[in-house]
């Protein structure tokens, strides 16, 4: 059951990201909220080589997809990496319905 729910959630998010990219024609102008979260992550995580924040709720700000790659994640578990991200975005998360986090140590 959990596998099915995870698969469905992943499919819905992938679909939302595709719609988001399509509606912007590939030239996405970051919203104020996306810019703020991106800045917080870049400033709060050492060694960031990639930070992406996408509103996947058609602009209403209720669901976000966040991707962070950083050298400071080396040696840390995915759970520890995600805790770093959620602690930095704790105030923003309070107003969200959903957040997908993808992290990678580089």
Secondary structure as GFF3:
##gff-version 3
##sequence-region A 1 106
A	DSSP	alpha_helix	2	24	.	.	.	ID=ss1
A	DSSP	alpha_helix	32	44	.	.	.	ID=ss2
A	DSSP	beta_strand	48	55	.	.	.	ID=ss3
A	DSSP	beta_strand	63	70	.	.	.	ID=ss4
A	DSSP	three_ten_helix	71	73	.	.	.	ID=ss5
A	DSSP	alpha_helix	78	88	.	.	.	ID=ss6
A	DSSP	alpha_helix	90	93	.	.	.	ID=ss7
A	DSSP	beta_strand	98	105	.	.	.	ID=ss8
###
